[in-house]
Amino acid sequence: IERGKSLREIAEELHERGLISSKWIFIAGVRANQMQDELKSGDYLIAPHSSMRDIMTAMVSGKAILYSVSIPEGLTSQQIVDRLNADPGLVGEIKEVPPEGSLLPDTYRFSRGDSRQNIIDRMLRERDRVMTAIWTSRDKDLPMKTQAELVTLASIVEKETGMADERSRVAAVFINRLRSNMRLQSDPTVIYGIYGGAGLPSGTPIRRSDLDAVNDYNTYKINGLPKGPIANPGKASLAAVANPSRTKDLYFVADGTGGHAFAESYADHRKNVARYRKWVAEQKAKGDAAAAEQSAGPGDAVDEGDAPDDSADAAPVPTPKP
């Protein structure tokens, strides 16, 4: 039953589908029960031999077949809008792309004919509800003094690692850097500063010119946090930043297993980088094209021989997760 259909149109459709014997009796029964304004849109599963009253009761209750749309963590607001626009079960236009970091990634259930804007509104409310709880229970010693700053750092953590058991440790690296007045040097911030909500085009590498770009998001060039979030973080990343691991780590790099190797000193970090580059070389020799596309850190985002000067400012840190 499509949203906005009149009682007469609903009765005609039910009759055409053979679900009721008379559209006029159905209309009369609905009006007699004063339910003409209570019938709800959606897809309904009507059991064989259901009476007209059964059908009316089902439509009044709104117990329609539910569908779902899953929004992964780490998408930008534009990417979320694009995903909702592509869902055929939703209707209507989204008024405007919400601010970055204001939506909560999750799976949202809806009945056919629900509006895209309604899903966005639910995501906004859920993000505010979750953020309020997380902010209340945060470590009070954090260098971030506002919810907006916490969301910004959580969005970076979300883009840096997809491993649940690493999030709080990755968060600790960035928080330790903030406390030490070290630049965050996060590749995902470089990507957002150049491509914005559209994201990095598939197959596009990060070049030296990207790392040198001056904008409000490039954490190779600015101190502290970027201007704002670079994606929409999930609950786990928000919680990880609110209560990070208690470590002295200042660096991390891919370890070849999907995770990262962490280090407190730059010397140890370089050893981890060397091990990772050795692993990448071995995978390349085996013909593993995927390994060739991975990066051990910001120094690998450009051509060999054109890498940034590691001695300028605290050295590179994390591997990117575009």
N, C-alpha and C positions, 0 to 999 in steps of 0.2 A: 504494500500500500504506500504510494508515494505521498510525501509531505504536501499538504495543501489541498488534497482532494476533498470534494464535498461528500456529504452522506449519500447523495444520489449516485455520484460517480463510484463510490466504494461499493454500493449495492449492485450497480451494474456489473462491476468487475467480478464480484463474488458470484453473480448469477451466470455470467459468461463462462466462468471456470467450473460451473456445475456444483458449487459449494452450497448454494441455497436454491430452493425451488421457486421462490418468488421475491423479486427485488422490492415489490410494494409491501409485502408483509414484513420484510426485514426493516424497511424504512419506518413503517408504522410501529414496530416493536421497539426500535431504538428511540423513537420520539416519545413513545408511551413511558419509557423508563428515563426520559430526559437525559439521554446519553449522547445526543447528536454532536455535542461539542467536546466529548471526552474520548472519541476514537483516535487512536494514535497511529502514526505512520510506522512502517517497518516491514520486515519479512516475517510471516507467521507460518508455523507448521500446523496445519489443520488436520486433525485425526479423521479418518473415515467415519461417516455417519454422524458427524458433529451437528448438533442442533443450531438453529440460528442464535439462540441465547448463548450457547457455548462460544460461538464465534464472536458475538458482541462482547461477551465477558473477557475474552482473550485480548481483543483490541482495546478495550477500556483499561485493562491492567497494564498494557504496554509490554507484555512478555513476548517480545519479538525475538527472532533469531539474532544472536549477537555475533558481530564480526570483530576483528581486532586489527590494529595497526601497530607495528613495533618500530620504535624510534631508538636506534642504537646510540650509546653514549659517544660523545665526541663530534657529532655532526654540528655544522653551523646552523644558525637560524634559517638562512636561505635554503640550505640543503633539506631542512625539515619541512619547510613550506613546499619545496619541490616534491618531496615524497608524499605529502598529503594531497597535493594537487593531482598526483598520478593515481590516487586510490579511487577506483570507480564506484565504491560504495558510499562515498561522501559527496556532498553537494555544496554549491555556493563558493564564493570567493573569500580569500583571506584578506582582511582589510589592509594590513601592512605587515611587512616582515618585522617580527618582534626584536627587541634589542638582544644582542649576543649574550648568551649566558642566562637568559631569563626563562628558558623552557626546561622542564625536567624530562630527560629521556626515560622512556618506559614503554610498556605495552598498554594501549588504551583500547577498551572495548566500546563498541557503538552499534546501533541498529542502522540498517540501510536507510539512507535518506538523511542521516544526521549531517550537520554542517561542518565544514572544515574549520570554520572560525570557532565552533564550539570545542573542537579538539584542542585548538590553540589556547583557548581560554582555560581549559582544564589543565593543560600543561603549565600555564602561567601560575595558576592557583597551587598546583602541586609543588612547583619549584619553591614558591614562597613558604608553603607549609613545611617542607623538608628543611629549607634553609633556616627557618626560625628555630627549629628543634636543634639543628646542628650548631648554629651560632651560640645557642644557650649553653651547650655542653662542650664548647671548644676549650682548648688549652689557653688559659688567660695570658700566657707569656708569649703569644704569637707576635711577630712583627707586623702582621696585618691588623689594622685597627678598625676596618669597616667590613661589612658583609660583601660589598662590591669587590674589595681587594681579595677576600678569600675566594670568591667565585672566579676571579681572574686567574689566581694561581692554580686553582682546581682545574680550570680548563687546560692549562699547560700540562699538568700532571696527566690529565685524561689523554692528551695527544701523545705523550711521551711513552706511556706503557699501557698495555692491555692486560697485564698480568695482575690478578687480584692481590697476590701476596707481596707485590712490589710497590704498590701505590703509596703506602705510608712511608716507605724508605726513599722513594723518588721525591716525595713531598719534603722529606727531611733535608735532602740535598739542596733543594732550592731555598728552603727556609734558612739553612745554615749559611748559604751564600748571601742571602739578604742581610742576615745579621753581621756578616763579615764585610759588607759593602762590596761584594763581588758581583759582577754582571752575571745574569742568569744564562746567557748564551744558549738559548733554546732554539733549535731549528724550526719547530712549528710556529714560533712567533715571527720568524723571518718569512715563512710561507704566507701567513695571514697578512702581514704588512704589505705584501705585494699582490696577492690574489684575493684577499678579502674573503667574503662568505662563499665565493664560488669554489674555493679550495684549489689545491695544486693539480693542474691537468695531468692526466695519466701519462706516465712515461717521461715526465719533465724532471730533470735533475735540478738540485740547488747549485747555483753557480757562485763564483767569487763576487760577481756584481750584485747578487742577491744579498749576500752577507754584508756587503758594503753599503747597501741602500739605507738611506737615512729616513726613518719614519717613526711614528709613535709606538710601533710594535716590535721593531727589531731590537731584541735584547742583547745583540752583539754591540749595538751602538748607544743604547740608553742605559742608564742606571736604574735599578729597581724594577718594578713591575711595568708591563706594557700599559697602554692607555686604557684597555678594558679586556674582557674575555675574548678568547680566540675561537671558542666553540661552546657547546652546552655540555657541561660535565654532569656525570651521573651521581647518584647518592654516594657511591663508594669513594669516588675521588674527592667529593666535598668533605666527607668524613675523614679521609686520609689527611687532608690539609688542616682540618680543624684539630686533629690529634695525631700529629706525625710521629714517626719512630724517633727515639732519642739516640741519635748517632752523631758522629763527627764527620760523616761523609760529606765531601765537597764535589765528587766526580762520579759519573757512571758511564758505562759504555756497553754496547751489545756484547753478548758472550757467545753468540752462535747457536744458542738453544732456544731463542725466543725471549730470553731474559737478559739481565744486565749484570755486569761485574762492577762493584762499588769500591771506592777508594777514598781515604782521608787525605792523602798527599798526591801532588802532581806526579811525583816520581813513580808511585805505585800505579797511578792512572795510566801513565805511558806504558808500563809493563802490560796492563790489561789491554790497551789499545794494540800493542804489538802482537799479543796472543790472538786477538780477534782478527787482525789483518792477515795473520798466518793462516787462520782458519778459512777466511774468505779466499785467499790464494789457493788453498787446497781444494775448495769447492769449485772454484773456477777451472782448475786443472781437470776436475772430474766432469766438467761441462754443466755445472749447476748455474744456470743463468740467473736464478732468483738470488743466489748469494752475491752475485756481482752487483745487484741492484741495492743491496743493503749498505748501510753506512755505519762505521764504527764511531762516528761523532762528527762534529762540525768540520774538522780537518779533512774529512773524506767527501765533503759536499762539493768540492771543486776539483779541478784537474790536479794530478800529481805535479809538483813543481810550481803550483800556483796557489798553494795552501796559505791560509792566513798565518801571520806571525804569531806563533804560540806564546812568545814571550810578552806580547803586548796584552796586558791585563790578565790575570789569573788563569789563562789557558782554557781550551775547550772543555765542554762538559758532556751533555747527554746526546745520545743517539736520537735521531728524529723518528717520529711516528706520524707520517703525513696523514 
